Amino acid sequence: MKFVLGNRISTEKDIIICAEKNKIDFICIATQGAGLLRKIMGTHTSYIVNNSNVPVMVIPSHYSDKTHKKATYLSDLENLKNEVFKISKLSTAIALHLEVLHYSSIVRDKKKFEKNKELFNTKEFENIKLNIQKNNLELSLIDRFTKYVQKSKPELLIMFTNRKKGFFESIFLPSKSAELTYTIKVPVLIFSK
C-alpha cells in the first residue's frame, strides 16, 4: 500500500493528479455531508467523485470502523461483467459477500436482465447475489437506495459513475454517486465507468 502526503493549493485537482501520477489504487476521502448551498456549489468530495478516473472511497465523517462483510453494488446492468470483475478484486481480497442491486424499469430491463442473468450461473458469479427491485418512480433513486441501505445494512456501497458529461448535463443532471455521498451513513466506493 502506498500513501502520499503533500501541501497543495488546488486540493481537489491535485489529489486526482497525484493519484493518477503515482498509480494509486483508491482515493480515500472523508465527507461531512453537505447543506443545500454546498450541494449547489459542490464540495471537495463531489469534485473528486465527478472527475477522478481513480476509484474513490468516500467515508462518512461519523462512520465507526467495522469489519466489512457485505457490499451492495448498485448497478444499471450495463457493462456488468467488466464492472463485477473490477469489484471482485476487492471483494476477494477482504472476503466481502457481494450483492448486485438493480431497480428494474418497464422499458428495457427484460432484455438486459435475461442477458445478464446468465452471468450469475457461471463459476465467476456463483457467490454473487442478484437482487432486482421494482422501480418506485415516486421516489428518487437516491431516496430508494437510502431506504434500501437502512433496511439491508450493507457495510459498503459500490457504484460506477459516468464522468463524461457535457456542461449542461453536469448542471441539470448531477452525479447520483456524488449526491449519495451527501446523505449516506456507510462508505461508498465509486468507480469510473
C-alpha positions as CSV (number, residue, x, y, z in Angstrom):
1,M,0.0,0.0,0.0
2,K,1.3,3.4,-0.9
3,F,0.5,6.8,0.8
4,V,1.3,10.2,-0.5
5,L,1.2,13.4,1.7
6,G,1.7,16.9,0.4
7,N,0.8,20.6,0.6
8,R,-1.1,21.9,-2.4
9,I,-3.1,24.9,-3.5
10,S,-5.9,23.3,-5.5
11,T,-6.7,20.4,-3.3
12,E,-9.3,18.5,-5.4
13,K,-7.4,18.7,-8.7
14,D,-4.0,17.9,-7.1
15,I,-5.4,14.9,-5.3
16,I,-6.6,13.5,-8.6
17,I,-3.3,14.4,-10.4
18,C,-1.2,12.9,-7.6
19,A,-3.3,9.7,-7.6
20,E,-3.0,9.2,-11.3
21,K,0.7,10.1,-11.4
22,N,1.5,7.7,-8.6
23,K,-0.8,4.9,-9.8
24,I,-2.8,4.9,-6.6
25,D,-5.4,2.1,-6.3
26,F,-8.0,4.2,-4.4
27,I,-8.5,7.8,-3.3
28,C,-10.0,7.7,0.2
29,I,-11.7,10.8,1.4
30,A,-13.9,11.7,4.4
31,T,-17.1,13.6,4.0
32,Q,-19.3,15.5,6.4
33,G,-22.3,15.7,4.1
34,A,-23.5,19.0,2.7
35,G,-26.2,21.6,3.2
36,L,-28.2,23.0,0.2
37,L,-25.6,25.7,-0.6
38,R,-22.7,23.2,-0.6
39,K,-24.7,20.8,-2.7
40,I,-25.2,23.5,-5.3
41,M,-21.7,24.9,-5.2
42,G,-20.0,21.5,-4.8
43,T,-17.7,20.0,-2.2
44,H,-14.1,18.6,-2.4
45,T,-15.6,15.1,-2.3
46,S,-18.1,15.7,-5.1
47,Y,-15.4,17.3,-7.3
48,I,-13.2,14.2,-6.8
49,V,-16.1,11.8,-7.3
50,N,-17.1,13.6,-10.5
51,N,-13.6,13.9,-12.1
52,S,-11.3,11.2,-10.9
53,N,-10.5,8.2,-13.1
54,V,-9.0,6.6,-9.9
55,P,-11.7,4.8,-7.8
56,V,-12.8,6.9,-4.8
57,M,-13.7,5.6,-1.4
58,V,-15.9,8.1,0.5
59,I,-16.1,7.6,4.2
60,P,-18.8,9.5,6.2
61,S,-17.1,11.5,9.0
62,H,-19.1,9.9,11.8
63,Y,-18.6,6.3,10.5
64,S,-17.3,3.9,13.0
65,D,-14.9,1.3,11.7
66,K,-16.4,-2.2,11.2
67,T,-15.4,-5.4,9.5
68,H,-16.8,-5.3,6.0
69,K,-18.7,-8.5,5.3
70,K,-21.4,-7.3,3.0
71,A,-21.3,-5.0,0.0
72,T,-24.1,-3.8,-2.2
73,Y,-23.3,-2.8,-5.8
74,L,-26.0,-0.6,-7.3
75,S,-26.0,-1.5,-11.0
76,D,-27.7,-0.3,-14.1
77,L,-26.7,-3.7,-15.6
78,E,-24.7,-2.0,-18.3
79,N,-21.2,-3.5,-18.7
80,L,-22.0,-5.8,-15.7
81,K,-19.3,-8.4,-16.4
82,N,-16.4,-5.8,-16.5
83,E,-17.7,-3.9,-13.5
84,V,-18.1,-7.0,-11.3
85,F,-14.6,-8.1,-12.4
86,K,-13.2,-4.8,-11.0
87,I,-15.2,-5.2,-7.8
88,S,-14.2,-8.9,-7.4
89,K,-10.6,-8.0,-6.9
90,L,-11.6,-6.0,-3.8
91,S,-14.3,-8.4,-2.6
92,T,-11.9,-11.4,-2.8
93,A,-9.1,-9.6,-1.0
94,I,-11.3,-8.7,2.0
95,A,-13.8,-11.6,1.8
96,L,-16.9,-9.5,1.0
97,H,-20.3,-11.0,0.2
98,L,-21.4,-9.1,-2.8
99,E,-24.9,-8.3,-3.8
100,V,-25.8,-6.7,-7.1
101,L,-28.8,-4.4,-6.7
102,H,-30.8,-3.2,-9.7
103,Y,-34.0,-1.2,-9.9
104,S,-36.0,-2.5,-12.9
105,S,-37.7,-0.3,-15.4
106,I,-40.6,-1.1,-17.6
107,V,-38.9,-0.4,-21.0
108,R,-35.6,-2.2,-21.4
109,D,-34.9,-4.3,-18.4
110,K,-36.3,-7.7,-19.6
111,K,-33.6,-7.9,-22.3
112,K,-30.8,-6.7,-20.0
113,F,-32.0,-8.9,-17.2
114,E,-32.1,-12.1,-19.4
115,K,-28.7,-11.3,-20.9
116,N,-27.1,-10.7,-17.5
117,K,-29.0,-13.4,-15.6
118,E,-26.9,-16.0,-17.4
119,L,-23.7,-14.5,-15.9
120,F,-25.0,-15.4,-12.4
121,N,-25.0,-19.1,-13.5
122,T,-21.2,-19.1,-14.2
123,K,-18.5,-20.0,-11.8
124,E,-17.2,-16.4,-11.8
125,F,-20.5,-15.1,-10.4
126,E,-21.5,-18.0,-8.2
127,N,-21.0,-16.2,-4.9
128,I,-22.8,-13.0,-6.0
129,K,-26.4,-12.4,-5.2
130,L,-28.6,-10.7,-7.9
131,N,-31.3,-8.6,-6.3
132,I,-33.9,-7.0,-8.7
133,Q,-36.1,-4.5,-7.1
134,K,-39.3,-3.0,-8.6
135,N,-38.7,0.6,-9.5
136,N,-40.8,3.1,-7.4
137,L,-41.0,6.2,-9.5
138,E,-42.5,8.2,-6.7
139,L,-39.0,8.2,-5.0
140,S,-35.7,9.4,-6.5
141,L,-33.0,6.9,-7.0
142,I,-31.1,8.3,-4.0
143,D,-34.2,8.0,-1.8
144,R,-34.9,4.4,-2.9
145,F,-31.3,3.4,-2.3
146,T,-31.1,5.2,1.1
147,K,-34.2,3.3,2.2
148,Y,-32.8,0.1,0.9
149,V,-29.5,0.6,2.8
150,Q,-31.3,1.4,6.1
151,K,-33.2,-1.9,5.7
152,S,-30.5,-4.3,4.4
153,K,-27.5,-2.7,6.2
154,P,-24.5,-3.3,3.9
155,E,-21.2,-2.2,5.2
156,L,-20.0,-0.9,1.8
157,L,-21.8,0.6,-1.2
158,I,-20.3,0.4,-4.7
159,M,-21.3,2.4,-7.7
160,F,-19.9,3.1,-11.2
161,T,-20.4,6.7,-12.5
162,N,-20.3,8.2,-15.9
163,R,-17.9,11.1,-15.7
164,K,-18.2,12.1,-19.4
165,K,-20.9,14.7,-19.2
166,G,-21.3,18.0,-21.1
167,F,-21.6,21.4,-19.4
168,F,-25.5,21.4,-19.3
169,E,-25.7,17.7,-18.3
170,S,-23.4,18.3,-15.3
171,I,-25.6,21.3,-14.2
172,F,-29.0,19.8,-14.7
173,L,-28.2,16.1,-14.2
174,P,-25.9,15.9,-11.2
175,S,-24.0,12.8,-10.4
176,K,-26.1,10.3,-8.4
177,S,-22.9,9.0,-6.9
178,A,-21.8,12.4,-5.6
179,E,-25.3,13.1,-4.4
180,L,-25.4,9.9,-2.5
181,T,-22.2,10.8,-0.6
182,Y,-24.0,13.8,1.0
183,T,-26.5,11.7,2.9
184,I,-25.5,8.0,3.2
185,K,-24.1,6.7,6.5
186,V,-21.8,3.9,5.2
187,P,-18.7,4.1,3.0
188,V,-19.2,4.3,-0.8
189,L,-16.7,3.1,-3.3
190,I,-17.1,4.8,-6.7
191,F,-15.5,3.6,-9.9
192,S,-15.5,5.4,-13.3
193,K,-17.5,3.7,-16.0
